[in-house]
């Protein structure tokens, strides 16, 4: 697995005008995407997690990843 130094997560704004059906459709899409990524990259992700938890060259404490 290749990682790029300095890659940071992107915070997305979720619209507050979706109806329940749209929100559920997006939720299902994201859940399916997560499952597909996990099925293909599970071992790589598990190998990368410890490196993500290592302290960086800053004074900040590492932030543990959120549950998948």
CNS distance restraints for C-alpha pairs under 8 A (distance, minus, plus):
assign (resid   1 and name CA) (resid  44 and name CA) 6.01 0.50 0.50
assign (resid   3 and name CA) (resid   7 and name CA) 7.89 0.50 0.50
assign (resid  18 and name CA) (resid  22 and name CA) 5.81 0.50 0.50
assign (resid  18 and name CA) (resid  23 and name CA) 5.98 0.50 0.50
assign (resid  19 and name CA) (resid  23 and name CA) 6.30 0.50 0.50
assign (resid  20 and name CA) (resid  24 and name CA) 6.03 0.50 0.50
assign (resid  21 and name CA) (resid  25 and name CA) 6.11 0.50 0.50
assign (resid  22 and name CA) (resid  26 and name CA) 6.21 0.50 0.50
assign (resid  23 and name CA) (resid  27 and name CA) 6.10 0.50 0.50
assign (resid  24 and name CA) (resid  28 and name CA) 6.10 0.50 0.50
assign (resid  25 and name CA) (resid  29 and name CA) 6.19 0.50 0.50
assign (resid  26 and name CA) (resid  30 and name CA) 6.19 0.50 0.50
assign (resid  27 and name CA) (resid  31 and name CA) 6.08 0.50 0.50
assign (resid  28 and name CA) (resid  32 and name CA) 6.02 0.50 0.50
assign (resid  29 and name CA) (resid  33 and name CA) 6.09 0.50 0.50
assign (resid  30 and name CA) (resid  34 and name CA) 6.07 0.50 0.50
assign (resid  31 and name CA) (resid  35 and name CA) 6.24 0.50 0.50
assign (resid  32 and name CA) (resid  36 and name CA) 6.20 0.50 0.50
assign (resid  33 and name CA) (resid  37 and name CA) 6.15 0.50 0.50
assign (resid  34 and name CA) (resid  38 and name CA) 6.05 0.50 0.50
assign (resid  34 and name CA) (resid  68 and name CA) 7.95 0.50 0.50
assign (resid  35 and name CA) (resid  39 and name CA) 6.06 0.50 0.50
assign (resid  36 and name CA) (resid  40 and name CA) 6.34 0.50 0.50
assign (resid  37 and name CA) (resid  41 and name CA) 5.80 0.50 0.50
assign (resid  37 and name CA) (resid  42 and name CA) 7.51 0.50 0.50
assign (resid  38 and name CA) (resid  42 and name CA) 4.72 0.50 0.50
assign (resid  38 and name CA) (resid  45 and name CA) 7.88 0.50 0.50
assign (resid  41 and name CA) (resid  45 and name CA) 5.96 0.50 0.50
assign (resid  42 and name CA) (resid  46 and name CA) 6.08 0.50 0.50
assign (resid  43 and name CA) (resid  47 and name CA) 6.09 0.50 0.50
assign (resid  44 and name CA) (resid  48 and name CA) 6.11 0.50 0.50
assign (resid  45 and name CA) (resid  49 and name CA) 6.15 0.50 0.50
assign (resid  46 and name CA) (resid  50 and name CA) 7.74 0.50 0.50
assign (resid  47 and name CA) (resid  51 and name CA) 7.85 0.50 0.50
assign (resid  48 and name CA) (resid  52 and name CA) 6.40 0.50 0.50
assign (resid  49 and name CA) (resid  53 and name CA) 6.52 0.50 0.50
assign (resid  50 and name CA) (resid  54 and name CA) 6.61 0.50 0.50
assign (resid  53 and name CA) (resid  62 and name CA) 5.77 0.50 0.50
assign (resid  53 and name CA) (resid  63 and name CA) 7.03 0.50 0.50
assign (resid  53 and name CA) (resid  64 and name CA) 6.29 0.50 0.50
assign (resid  54 and name CA) (resid  62 and name CA) 6.71 0.50 0.50
assign (resid  55 and name CA) (resid  60 and name CA) 7.77 0.50 0.50
assign (resid  55 and name CA) (resid  61 and name CA) 6.48 0.50 0.50
assign (resid  55 and name CA) (resid  62 and name CA) 5.57 0.50 0.50
assign (resid  56 and name CA) (resid  60 and name CA) 7.80 0.50 0.50
assign (resid  56 and name CA) (resid  62 and name CA) 7.49 0.50 0.50
